[in-house]
Amino acid sequence: MPKQLAILFFLLSYLIALPGHAEPAVLKPFAPGSYQQLLDSNANKPFMLVIWSITCSSCLKDMALLNKMHKANPSINMVMLATDDASATDEVQQILAKNELTGLENWLFADENPQKLRYEIDPKWYGELPRTYFLNKKHEREGISGVLSQEDYESRFKKILN
């Protein structure tokens, strides 16, 4: 009986936590070597890496626009990376579900030393959020800190697709 109650509690929590009962995002653990894995899995393809956090109000405000840009530009692989640790998994899942971003490639920091992970991505990045990287098919990249407008996204998409 306790096992059945635990299962029931889990299922109810799951259904309540996800707006519209969307599928939860698969959160890959971002650890040393993961950035290279991202580059390898997107070999010869342009992509955008969006780095955000549940504690970044600007990041959260930007989620609806990211969803809109993804729907308008499905040819560009959008990768989401939350800089939060595993203790924030539920909240990360809820934010992604609310903004219909669960179908994207989603990562979550999974190392006790976030500075090491940030350095691996970009030695010149000191952790300011939001941070967005636009990589063309040769993986030449442009990193931008701060909130971007729809026009900013559109102009950078044109650059990385050429």
Backbone bond lengths (Angstrom), bond angles and torsions (degrees), N, CA, C in turn:
res aa  C-N    CA-C-N  psi(-1)  N-CA   C-N-CA  omega(-1)  CA-C   N-CA-C  phi
1 M - - - 1.451 - - 1.534 112.56 -
2 P 1.339 120.35 -45.58 1.475 119.29 178.74 1.530 111.69 -59.76
3 K 1.325 117.36 -35.41 1.462 120.68 -179.92 1.534 109.85 -64.79
4 Q 1.329 116.62 -40.43 1.458 120.94 179.37 1.526 110.80 -65.80
5 L 1.327 116.73 -39.68 1.458 120.15 177.52 1.525 111.36 -64.96
6 A 1.311 115.98 -39.72 1.469 120.06 178.50 1.524 110.54 -63.08
7 I 1.313 117.13 -42.58 1.466 121.32 179.16 1.528 109.71 -64.76
8 L 1.320 116.39 -44.92 1.455 120.93 179.14 1.530 110.97 -61.33
9 F 1.322 116.99 -44.34 1.465 121.61 177.77 1.522 110.70 -59.87
10 F 1.314 117.12 -44.79 1.460 121.95 179.35 1.530 110.32 -60.48
11 L 1.313 117.01 -47.40 1.461 120.45 -178.07 1.531 111.55 -63.98
12 L 1.312 116.81 -43.21 1.465 119.58 178.25 1.526 111.48 -64.21
13 S 1.321 117.02 -42.59 1.473 121.02 178.01 1.517 110.39 -60.57
14 Y 1.299 115.24 -42.37 1.462 121.94 -179.99 1.528 110.36 -61.49
15 L 1.318 117.06 -47.94 1.456 120.76 -177.66 1.521 112.24 -67.71
16 I 1.305 117.70 -36.89 1.461 121.70 179.28 1.525 110.81 -69.77
17 A 1.314 116.93 -36.71 1.462 121.30 -174.46 1.514 113.63 -72.12
18 L 1.302 118.20 -24.55 1.453 120.20 -174.34 1.520 111.44 -105.56
19 P 1.327 117.69 114.03 1.457 120.06 178.60 1.518 110.32 -61.50
20 G 1.291 116.72 135.32 1.451 119.75 177.53 1.511 113.13 66.24
21 H 1.298 117.99 10.20 1.464 122.92 179.64 1.522 111.66 56.86
22 A 1.322 117.15 36.92 1.459 122.21 178.24 1.526 109.88 -66.50
23 E 1.297 114.61 155.23 1.460 119.58 175.42 1.521 108.58 -64.75
24 P 1.322 118.10 137.96 1.466 119.03 178.59 1.530 110.48 -69.76
25 A 1.301 115.04 151.19 1.460 120.18 177.07 1.522 109.21 -70.95
26 V 1.295 115.70 143.40 1.455 120.70 170.83 1.521 105.57 -83.33
27 L 1.323 116.09 116.91 1.466 120.75 -179.13 1.525 108.76 -100.61
28 K 1.314 114.77 108.65 1.466 119.25 177.80 1.521 109.13 -80.34
29 P 1.316 117.59 141.49 1.475 119.85 178.14 1.525 111.04 -74.86
30 F 1.315 116.65 122.31 1.470 121.84 179.20 1.520 107.96 -92.68
31 A 1.313 115.00 107.14 1.463 122.95 -176.29 1.531 108.35 -127.07
32 P 1.324 118.11 175.63 1.465 118.66 176.36 1.532 110.56 -52.24
33 G 1.322 115.71 131.22 1.462 121.55 -178.27 1.524 113.31 97.86
34 S 1.332 117.57 -14.57 1.463 120.65 -177.59 1.527 112.54 -68.69
35 Y 1.332 117.65 -34.90 1.462 118.99 179.28 1.526 110.09 -62.65
36 Q 1.311 116.69 -42.47 1.470 119.33 177.18 1.525 110.59 -64.16
37 Q 1.302 116.64 -36.52 1.465 121.15 176.78 1.533 110.18 -61.60
38 L 1.324 116.81 -40.67 1.465 120.87 176.36 1.526 111.19 -61.44
39 L 1.323 115.59 -44.97 1.464 119.58 178.98 1.526 110.56 -62.64
40 D 1.315 116.91 -43.66 1.468 121.12 -179.58 1.523 111.80 -63.76
41 S 1.331 116.76 -42.39 1.464 119.56 -177.42 1.533 111.95 -72.58
42 N 1.311 116.98 -15.76 1.459 121.32 177.21 1.529 111.43 -112.83
43 A 1.316 116.32 28.19 1.465 121.09 -178.90 1.528 110.27 -54.97
44 N 1.319 115.57 132.35 1.461 123.60 178.30 1.525 113.49 59.97
45 K 1.332 116.78 23.95 1.464 121.11 178.26 1.526 108.73 -132.26
46 P 1.326 115.82 138.68 1.461 117.64 173.52 1.522 109.35 -73.45
47 F 1.334 115.77 149.32 1.453 119.55 174.26 1.519 110.67 -156.70
48 M 1.317 114.58 167.42 1.447 121.54 -179.51 1.518 108.22 -123.53
49 L 1.324 116.44 130.97 1.455 122.41 177.49 1.524 108.00 -108.76
50 V 1.331 116.10 117.42 1.459 122.53 -179.31 1.524 107.93 -106.01
51 I 1.323 116.79 117.94 1.463 121.63 -179.00 1.522 107.88 -107.11
52 W 1.328 115.54 126.49 1.456 121.15 -172.78 1.521 110.44 -147.24
53 S 1.340 115.70 177.48 1.457 121.82 177.88 1.521 109.79 -150.89
54 I 1.316 115.59 154.00 1.464 120.54 176.87 1.523 111.59 -67.81
55 T 1.334 117.66 -18.75 1.464 121.62 -179.18 1.528 112.89 -94.77
56 C 1.304 117.30 2.70 1.469 122.98 -178.22 1.528 108.77 -100.96
57 S 1.322 116.59 104.07 1.470 119.87 -177.26 1.526 111.95 -62.72
58 S 1.317 117.85 -36.72 1.469 120.58 177.78 1.530 110.84 -64.76
59 C 1.316 115.93 -37.26 1.469 120.27 177.86 1.524 110.16 -62.02
60 L 1.321 115.88 -45.25 1.461 120.92 -176.94 1.525 111.49 -66.06
61 K 1.325 116.78 -37.65 1.468 120.76 177.88 1.530 110.69 -66.39
62 D 1.319 117.34 -28.43 1.469 123.28 -176.01 1.528 113.07 -80.41
63 M 1.322 118.26 -13.93 1.467 121.46 -174.05 1.524 113.72 -59.66
64 A 1.330 117.94 -41.83 1.464 120.52 -179.78 1.533 110.77 -62.55
65 L 1.330 116.72 -40.87 1.467 120.18 178.14 1.525 110.52 -66.68
66 L 1.323 117.62 -38.40 1.463 120.13 177.30 1.529 110.46 -60.94
67 N 1.310 116.82 -41.77 1.461 120.60 177.74 1.530 109.79 -61.07
68 K 1.327 116.13 -46.38 1.467 121.26 179.60 1.531 110.91 -60.67
69 M 1.337 116.70 -43.62 1.469 120.48 -178.68 1.526 110.67 -67.39
70 H 1.317 116.83 -37.27 1.470 120.03 177.89 1.535 110.62 -63.47
71 K 1.311 116.50 -45.76 1.471 120.47 -179.79 1.525 111.38 -63.87
72 A 1.332 117.29 -35.94 1.460 121.58 -178.63 1.532 112.62 -79.60
73 N 1.332 116.96 -19.20 1.473 121.40 -175.70 1.530 110.68 -134.20
74 P 1.327 117.93 62.53 1.467 119.77 -175.92 1.531 113.97 -65.73
75 S 1.329 117.49 -15.07 1.465 119.75 -179.92 1.528 112.74 -75.63
76 I 1.332 116.30 -13.06 1.467 119.92 178.94 1.518 108.58 -100.97
77 N 1.315 115.27 119.97 1.456 120.42 178.33 1.520 108.70 -70.48
78 M 1.333 115.63 121.25 1.457 121.06 178.51 1.521 107.55 -104.57
79 V 1.327 116.32 123.11 1.459 122.67 -179.92 1.523 108.18 -113.25
80 M 1.324 116.03 128.52 1.466 121.97 -178.66 1.523 108.84 -105.44
81 L 1.329 116.56 132.68 1.465 122.06 178.43 1.521 109.41 -129.42
82 A 1.326 116.22 111.65 1.461 121.22 176.65 1.523 108.18 -88.08
83 T 1.313 115.82 130.95 1.467 120.26 -178.40 1.527 112.03 -86.04
84 D 1.319 116.10 9.06 1.462 120.88 178.53 1.528 109.11 -81.90
85 D 1.331 116.46 164.19 1.466 119.25 178.55 1.527 110.22 -95.19
86 A 1.313 116.17 -178.96 1.460 122.03 -174.13 1.527 113.36 -59.58
87 S 1.321 118.18 -24.43 1.466 120.06 179.37 1.531 111.77 -65.55
88 A 1.319 117.85 -16.85 1.464 122.47 -179.39 1.525 112.68 -98.88
89 T 1.320 117.41 9.63 1.462 121.35 -174.96 1.522 112.80 -52.58
90 D 1.322 117.73 -48.06 1.471 120.36 -177.71 1.521 111.69 -60.85
91 E 1.319 116.27 -44.35 1.463 119.41 -178.84 1.533 111.30 -68.45
92 V 1.325 116.94 -38.75 1.469 120.81 176.08 1.525 109.13 -60.07
93 Q 1.336 116.36 -46.00 1.470 121.18 179.32 1.534 110.93 -58.85
94 Q 1.321 116.82 -44.79 1.462 120.83 -178.31 1.526 111.46 -63.50
95 I 1.317 116.93 -42.52 1.472 120.74 -179.78 1.519 110.64 -65.30
96 L 1.323 116.88 -44.33 1.464 120.33 179.06 1.525 110.77 -63.62
97 A 1.323 117.43 -42.18 1.464 121.00 179.63 1.525 111.15 -65.20
98 K 1.323 116.57 -45.74 1.470 121.45 -179.24 1.523 111.06 -58.10
99 N 1.326 116.85 -34.73 1.464 121.71 -176.84 1.525 113.28 -99.90
100 E 1.323 116.00 11.34 1.471 122.51 177.38 1.528 112.49 55.35
101 L 1.330 114.96 44.25 1.466 120.65 179.39 1.538 111.78 -114.78
102 T 1.322 116.76 15.68 1.468 119.84 -177.37 1.524 112.74 -71.40
103 G 1.324 117.56 -22.85 1.454 120.92 -178.69 1.519 114.07 -80.55
104 L 1.315 116.78 -6.66 1.463 120.47 178.53 1.521 110.23 -80.73
105 E 1.308 116.04 170.92 1.460 120.84 171.56 1.520 107.02 -76.61
106 N 1.325 116.66 117.42 1.462 122.19 -175.25 1.519 110.92 -119.80
107 W 1.319 115.91 135.15 1.458 123.62 -179.43 1.531 109.19 -126.38
108 L 1.321 115.49 158.25 1.456 123.23 178.82 1.525 108.01 -139.57
109 F 1.340 116.44 131.56 1.469 119.49 178.94 1.532 109.95 -51.30
110 A 1.324 115.58 134.89 1.474 120.17 -176.68 1.519 111.55 -137.94
111 D 1.310 116.11 39.94 1.458 120.03 178.02 1.525 107.01 -137.88
112 E 1.300 116.44 145.12 1.462 120.27 -178.70 1.526 112.59 -69.38
113 N 1.316 116.68 -12.79 1.455 121.04 -178.87 1.534 109.43 -116.52
114 P 1.339 118.02 87.19 1.466 119.82 -178.32 1.526 113.15 -62.79
115 Q 1.341 117.02 -28.62 1.468 119.36 177.99 1.525 110.78 -61.45
116 K 1.302 116.63 -37.87 1.464 121.72 178.63 1.532 110.23 -62.60
117 L 1.327 116.56 -41.97 1.462 120.63 179.08 1.523 111.17 -67.75
118 R 1.325 117.00 -43.33 1.470 120.26 178.07 1.529 110.30 -60.87
119 Y 1.323 116.42 -43.14 1.466 120.80 -179.12 1.533 110.42 -62.71
120 E 1.310 116.32 -38.73 1.465 119.86 179.68 1.528 111.11 -62.79
121 I 1.337 116.09 -37.53 1.463 120.28 178.35 1.520 110.03 -70.36
122 D 1.339 115.95 -47.39 1.459 120.51 -175.79 1.527 109.14 -163.02
123 P 1.331 116.84 110.48 1.473 119.80 -179.69 1.530 113.43 -59.81
124 K 1.340 117.44 -19.20 1.465 120.85 -178.74 1.530 112.54 -93.41
125 W 1.342 116.93 0.90 1.464 120.85 179.60 1.521 108.94 -98.01
126 Y 1.315 116.50 128.54 1.462 121.07 -175.87 1.525 114.04 -107.76
127 G 1.328 117.15 12.45 1.453 120.54 173.32 1.504 116.33 105.51
128 E 1.347 118.46 0.89 1.459 119.31 178.92 1.538 109.29 -65.90
129 L 1.337 114.43 144.57 1.464 120.81 -176.13 1.517 109.96 -132.33
130 P 1.316 117.73 152.46 1.454 126.73 -5.75 1.522 110.70 -71.13
131 R 1.314 114.81 157.23 1.465 122.32 178.50 1.524 106.56 -132.03
132 T 1.319 116.85 128.37 1.456 121.58 -177.54 1.521 109.34 -127.01
133 Y 1.313 115.21 133.32 1.463 121.59 175.85 1.517 108.63 -114.38
134 F 1.316 115.82 132.82 1.456 123.01 175.32 1.527 106.42 -111.58
135 L 1.318 116.52 119.11 1.464 121.31 -177.17 1.518 109.59 -117.87
136 N 1.338 116.84 128.30 1.454 119.44 176.15 1.535 109.23 -80.33
137 K 1.329 117.15 -176.23 1.472 119.01 -175.09 1.528 112.94 -67.00
138 K 1.335 117.76 -18.33 1.465 121.12 174.76 1.528 111.16 -90.30
139 H 1.320 115.09 0.53 1.469 124.71 -178.32 1.525 112.95 64.76
140 E 1.345 115.54 26.25 1.452 119.80 165.59 1.524 104.14 -73.49
141 R 1.311 116.51 134.33 1.461 117.40 -170.28 1.515 113.33 -129.57
142 E 1.324 111.99 159.01 1.461 121.42 172.79 1.522 105.82 -127.40
143 G 1.315 116.73 125.30 1.455 121.72 177.71 1.515 110.31 -107.13
144 I 1.327 115.85 133.13 1.460 120.94 -177.50 1.523 108.86 -130.39
145 S 1.320 116.09 129.67 1.455 121.28 174.30 1.512 108.60 -98.08
146 G 1.327 116.59 141.03 1.449 122.00 178.22 1.514 112.40 106.92
147 V 1.299 114.05 173.80 1.461 122.12 -178.19 1.524 109.39 -75.90
148 L 1.325 115.29 139.91 1.456 121.89 178.85 1.524 109.72 -111.80
149 S 1.320 116.04 150.52 1.463 121.33 176.53 1.528 109.07 -90.93
150 Q 1.308 115.39 169.41 1.462 119.63 176.56 1.532 110.17 -58.40
151 E 1.314 116.86 -39.73 1.468 121.20 179.37 1.529 110.89 -64.55
152 D 1.336 117.15 -38.39 1.467 121.16 177.18 1.526 110.19 -60.15
153 Y 1.338 115.89 -47.83 1.468 119.64 179.69 1.523 110.46 -60.83
154 E 1.311 116.11 -47.89 1.464 119.97 -176.88 1.521 112.13 -60.43
155 S 1.339 118.00 -42.63 1.470 119.80 -179.39 1.531 111.14 -67.73
156 R 1.318 116.95 -36.55 1.470 119.34 179.45 1.518 111.29 -74.27
157 F 1.322 117.88 -32.92 1.462 120.18 175.49 1.522 109.98 -61.76
158 K 1.337 116.30 -42.22 1.471 120.14 178.37 1.525 110.01 -59.39
159 K 1.328 116.88 -42.85 1.474 121.04 -179.16 1.527 111.83 -62.75
160 I 1.327 117.15 -45.35 1.468 118.21 -174.54 1.526 112.52 -78.22
161 L 1.344 117.40 -18.10 1.456 119.29 178.52 1.537 112.14 -84.54
162 N 1.330 117.39 -14.21 1.480 120.03 -179.59 1.509 111.12 -90.86
